[in-house]
Amino acid sequence: ENLTTDLEIEEVYAVSGEEVTAGDKILKLTEDSVAEARKELERTLRDAELSYRTGKIEYEQNLITAEYTKDSAILTGQQAKEVYDETVASLQSAVTKAEEELQEAEDDIAEYESYVNDGSYKSYFKVDEYQAIYDENLKALTDKMDEWGVSWSQVTGGGGSVQIGGGAGSNMQSRGTSNASILASLYSVLEQNLKDLEEAQEKYDDAVTNASFNLQTLQLKLPSLQQAVTEAKENKEIQQAQAKLTYETALSTADRAESDYNTTVFLWIKYFADKIPSVLNIFVIVHAIKMVDQLRADRYSQETISAAEKLSRICRISVTVMIITSIAVNLSQFLIWTKVYKANYVVDIPLFSIAMCIAVLLLSKFIASDKALKEDNDMII
């Protein structure tokens, strides 16, 4: 199976049905076909050696990659819980923020509604208080003007900027300059009261206007804030589910990382083990051809016997290596089956390669024994 070159027969020494004995020639192969076969096997051996070295380099590269992948997966698995918790916390923070913004807007709306509808601003700006002071001082002034008979022109110095409802004050006789002076002072206080009332009223009106505007703005903004809370909650559910899936996947990958690594190493070892019989076969055939060359030169020479003995050792070693390798691979596969996720549970024994090596081994031993038999015969003769 390792040779594609056709071996051509140059001469046949035995015919079908003829009885032959040990050492009899049966056929002779052409030198060109044997040389071509030798070259092919030598090329195949070089290719096998190159393939082995290339495979070894790939094995080392893949081993480094597998170790890195394993370590990365284990590290990712160790960090997965922390990443998951951070993701959940971030999503919850977004929901909390949206809810706080909504609650703040609702509180502001309630506050502005109280300002606009309940008159809270009037108390804040003391509009009613200033109005009561003004009304009280106005009543006191008009009462004294009526009591003392002092006119508005006397109190205001000819003007009279204070406006009161229900008619003008009574004209009474002056009771003296001192009464008019007292009322003029009271009138000055009344004017300040009016000024304070007007300022408070103006501030109140401005505040109510601003509160109404802010209230309207918040009421328009409220639906979007409510929608933001809903979206934040929905996004939290979706993203949390995805984060949980990622977390569980990372844990699963971390759990399988060691198994993946062991599987990669085992498959590469099995790959090299499967190549060993073919390489040994080629090696045996190459040395067998060298022995055949010695046989053709001189069947009973020392070089032929040395080549036969060397081939015999190579065959023994090859058979031993094949059997031990096959047993070791299948036994290791059985022992580590729980640590890998892929294994070939078919017992693989390279029977053809072993049989070929045994056959060549027997042939080489026969050649060596044939030499000893010849020497015994020569001694007897």
Secondary structure, 3 states (H helix, E strand, C coil): CCCCCCCCEEEECCCCCCCCCCCCCCEEECHHHHHHHHHHHHHHHHHHHHHHHHHHHHHHHHHHHHHHHHHHHHHHHHHHHHHHHHHHHHHHHHHHHHHHHHHHHHHHHHHHHHHHHCCHHHHHHCHHHHHHHHHHHHHHHHHHHHHHCCCHHHHHCCCCCCCCCCCCCCCCCCCCHHHHHHHHHHHHHHHHHHHHHHHHHHHHHHHHHHHHHHHHHHHHHHHHHHHHHHHHHHHHHHHHHHHHHHHHHHHHHHHHHHHHHHHHHHHHHHHHHHHHHHHHHHHHHHHHHHHHHHHHHCCCCHHHHHHHHHHHHHHHHHHHHHHHHHHHHHHHHHHCHHHCCCCCCCCCCCHHHHHHHHHHHHHHHHHHHHHHHHHHHHHHC
